[in-house]
């Protein structure tokens, strides 16, 4: 409660000072960078394709992939990443589960600073995709809060494109002769 009252007083002070209209109109600016790390898969490799950096991970049906990277606040005021936004970019083999501080929870990032975050993804759905077809995660939408009251959803491009391939039938336990498209 006290935090909300203090944040409201701070917002009123900024608005009264004349800088509030620009602050309220500008969406938060977030960037992503390394170092990066992946947990939850048996194998991973990073390679360059032109100007893209791709991190290939081995698919593990119903497994949890934890992708760690650093999030940068390019805005003028501190902000808090409160979690995943309601809608995420589509991905056939990855389901977005959470984003936050390592170990869980919200992460507050000072203006111009970096903080480590982890993106948790669940792997699944190989039975709906032909063997060897692939799936990417290139960005994440996060919910943010500034000064306790200004809420925005921000799209962050990941420092690496996460890619996994749909495994052959032996490693996709729920696949059937008709569940996977030909290819």
N, C-alpha and C positions, 0 to 999 in steps of 0.2 A: 504494500500500500504506500509506504513512504517513498519507495522508488518511483512509483507512478506520479505522486504529487510533485516530487523534485523534478522529474522529467517534464511535467506540464509547466512548471514555473520556468524551466530553462527554455522551453519552446516559446512561451509568451515573451520572455526576455529577448530572444532572437527576433521574433516577429516585430516587437516594438522597436528594436534597433534598426529595422529596415532591411536586414539581410535575410529575413525569413521567407519572403516571396520567392527569391531565387533558390533557396535551400529546399523549400517545399516543392517547387516545380521540377527540380533536378532529381532524376532517379539515381540511386546508388550506383557506383561504378566498381565492379569487382573483376579481378583478373586471377588467373591460376598459373602456378609455376611449380618447379621442382625444388628439392628432390622428390621423387615419387617412389612408391613402394606398393607391392601387391601381396596380399595374403589370401589363402583359401583355394589355391589351385596348385596342381602338381608341377606345372611348367609355365614359364613365361619368357618372352623374348621381346626386345625393343629393336625396331629398325626404322629407317627413313625411306619414304617413298616421295620423291620430289621434295616439296616443302612441308610434308606431313610427317609426324612422328607417330608410329603405330605400335601399340603394346599388344602383342598376341598372347592370349591366355588360353590354357587348356580348359575345355568345357568340363564341368563336373555337375551332372544332373542333380538338381535340387541343392546344389552347394551354394555357400555364401562367399562372395568375393568382396574383399575389403581393399579399396583403392585409396592410398594416402597421398596427399599432395599439399601444397601451401596455397592459401587464398590471400589475395592482396586487395586491400581497400584503397582504391584510387580516388575516393571521394574526399570531401573537406571536413567531414565529421565522423566520429566513431560510429560503428554500426554493429549490430548483433545478427548473426545468422541463426535463425530460430528453427530451421529444419528445411525439409523439402517443400516446394510449392505444390499446390494441388494437382497441376497437370505437368507431366514430364514428356520429353520427346519420346516417340515410339521406338521400341527395340524388341526384336523377336525373341531373343534368348536371354535378355537381362530384364529384371524387374527392379526398379528403384525402391529401396527400403528406408534409408535414412542418410543424413549428412550432419556432421557436427564435429565437435572436438574429439580427438582420439580418446577412446573410452566412453564416448557418448556425451550428450548434452549440447547446449548452445555454445557458440564461440563468439566472443567480442573482439573486433579488430579495430585498432586505432587508425585514424586517418594516415594514409601513406605507409602503413605497416603490413606485414605478413603474419599469418597464423596457420599452424598445421590443422588440417581437417581430414576426416575420413568419409568416403562415400561407400555405403554398403549396398551391394547389389545381390540379388538372388538369381542364380542360373536355373533356367527351366524352359520347357516348351520344345525340346528337340524333336518330339514326336510330331510336331506340326510343320517341320521344315525338312527339306530333302537333305540327305546325308552330304556332308562337306559344304553345305551352304553356310554363309556367315552372317554375323550380326555385329553391329557397332554401337558403342555409346561414345558420343563426341562432346556432349554438353549436359549440364544439369541445371534445373531451375530451382533456385533457393528462395526461401522467404526471409526477408530481412526486417529489422526494426531499427530506427534511428531515434535517439533521444526518448525512447520509451513510447512514442506515439506514431511516428511516421512509418507505415508499413508498405513495403514494396516487394514484388517478386522480380528476381533478377536472373537472367540466363548467363551462365558461366561456361565458357569454352574450356574443356579440360586440357591440360598440358600435353596429353597423349590421347590418341584415339584408341579406346579399348575395343578389342576385336576378339571374338571367339567363333569357332566353327562348329556346326552341328556334327556330332560324331556319327560313326557308323552304327548300325542297329545294335551291335553287341554292347555298346556303351550308352545306349538310349533305351533304358529298360521298359518304358511304357509304349514304345513304338510297336505298331502292328503292320501287317502287310498292306493295309489300306490307310493308315493314319498319316503317312508321309507322301507328299507329292513326288512324282517321278523326277529324276534329275540327278 
